[in-house]
Amino acid sequence: SSSRFHKFIKMKFTAISTTLALLLLASSVQARNTTNAFIEDDTNNSTVGGTTNNIEARTVARMFAASGSIDCTVAEVHGLPPPGSPDVPKQYTCGGDNGEMLFFDGDVAPLLAGADFDPGHTRLSLTSAAMSPDGKISVQQAMSNHGAAIISNDHDRKNRRLTQTGEKKVLVVRVVGGSNGATIFQSEARLYNDIFSDENNLAIRYKECSNNQLTFAPATGTYDGNSINNGVITVTVPNGVSMTGMTWQTCGSYATSEASSITRNFLMIVCPDVVDFGGAAAWGNMPGSNSWYRSQYASAPIVQVHEVGHNLGHSHSGEFSTYDDKTCNMGNQGSWSDTGSKFCFNGVKTWRNGWHSAYHSEINPQSSTYNGDLYGINAVNEGSISSGDKVVIKASTSSQSSDIYVMFHRQADPISQAPAFGNTVIVHRQDKSSWRNPSYIIAKLSAGQSHSYSWGSAGNLIVEVCSIDADANSSPGVARVLVYADGVNALTCDGQTATPVATPTSPVAAPTTSKPVATPTTSKPVATPTVDGGCQDNDKKWQSDWNASKMKNCNWASGRRTKTIQQREIQRAKRCAKGNTASECPVTCKTECTCYDSPGFFFKSKTCEKISSQARGCFNKRNRANCPIACKVC
């Protein structure tokens, strides 16, 4: 009996061992096949994920062929909508060291959670388990199969920013062909002309705006056995692939695949108009070196300068919305023609570019002031500016969440064709927690006007314009400006001593990444705002005084349900002019009062900051009313 029992156990053990061995072998074969699926596709053009000649899968094959994993850098990709079109959501890429791009399939937020994500610096290490059959990074697979690891503490990359001076080589790639013979209307010669050679283009704008410190030149070398034609090459998609409806990412993959061995600093990819650009005219890595263009818009200087601006690390520039800063190419307000508009960047971007850093001045309003002249960047280009003269003033205090930038927007070359606000002093705000947040205009000041901005325990930051000399015959033109905190100092244009304003005991909550309040145009500073003295929208329904049976709310007043920004502003203006709307919704109606986020406000255990980070958190009228700064109502 004992012998039979031992034989039985031995047989069971042998069977279990055999089963385990087979399972391990199958797992090993499956793992090898997952990787080899990409490599085999590179050689036989087999169908991968249902798509013949899948360029993304072949790109992955090449990248995996070098080693068993892929290390890449994550960057944001921002799309520029054509005039009158709605904004497009940002996307993400992961760029290899050879310039090839991988794209994500799924929301990347969970994958990057807790990584202190910083575009252009956060690195991922990918295994084949993270890749979908069509060559994209599957967020779901990466997380469930442990196919992606964040390379943390990459200090070399973290501390390095893109060089914004010197000569940079640009390679332009025309992508054409496919089974439908898709084309772009610009020849290689035309693209060279429109990007490097004619009277206004990418190269000219950056050369003039930087005073020759950043220049763009055509890439050189060989492609397909021939010399590169003035920085432009043409890549032809195979006949078996239709370009109609192809995504801009796939079109770009054909370009990066062919251009991987060509030395360059920046890559501009031009695709046929039949390619799906997701509602955008163009896309650009932020930061990075790649940009993608629909043929229809590729010759427009504003599109070229904007997307390469993203490459250089600039976010958007706005006033009341993300793109409506008319003083900066990172808005969306200049001419979209081939001729374009001759203008440059706002004070925030000008400071960050560093091209005119010899004429920058930074003050801490809690201990210092600025009382002097401001010159436009035309004075730098003309050589008429002197040592000690200033172009941009930055006001910064460690306790403030935003920095303020003051710049004289002199309407003369290189900004002779700015869409608006020429010869005025422009005041911008930039949230300093992240350079990824847009900058916003908070004041446009003529001579005799001033603007007041809450500055915590120091009272209000006052920007006052004493005078502007911008006569057409005046060269270079100059503005006399005062910048000070009225709770600490008191400056006057006539030089007389004044008494500082008493410091508020309960300052307004510091603004975050929101849009600014409407610009006061009084000649004297407004009273120091406090929580009690500030304003907020009514967070409940209120009775209209033009129809007692009608109950309204401030979401209605905002016109938020209209389709376009232009329509929304028209609707908001009409509704705010009606009856008691402006008194019930002073923030939405942009009255001259100072908005604030309610201290200690919580909605379902969420602070204003948390509410604003959620996709629909600010749709709730109570949240918008109590968190107008975080929700970008003001």
ABEGO torsion letter per residue (X at the ends): XAAAAAAAAAAAAAAAAAAAAAAAAAAAAAAAAAAAAAAAAAAAGBBBGGBBGBAAAAAAAAAAAABABBBBBBBBBBBBBBBGBBBBBBBBBBBBAAGBBBBBBEBAAAAABGAGBBBGABBBBBBAAABBAAGBBBAAAAAAAGABBBBBGBAAAAABBBBABEBBBBBBBBBBEEAAGBBBABBAAAAAAAAAABABBAAAAAAAAAGGABBBBBBBEBBGGBBBBGGBBBBBBBAABBABGBBAAAAAAAAAAAAAABBBABBBBBBBAABBAGGBABBBBOBEABBBBBAAAAABAAAAAAAAAAAAGBBBBBAABAAABAABAABAABBABAAEBBBBBBAAAAAAAGAAAAABBBBBAAABBBBBBBBBAAAAAAGABBBGBBABBBBBBAABABBBBBBBBBBBOAAAABABGBGBBBBBBBBAABAABBBBBABBBBBGBBBBBBAEAAEBBBBBBABBBABAABOAEBBBBBBBBAAABBBBAAGBBBBBBBBBABBBBBBBABBBBBBBABABBBBBBBAAABBBBBABBBBBAABAABBBBAAAAAGAABABAAAAAAAAAAAAABEAAAAABAAAAGBBBBBBBBBGBBBGGBBAAAAAABAAAAABAAAAAABAAAAGAX
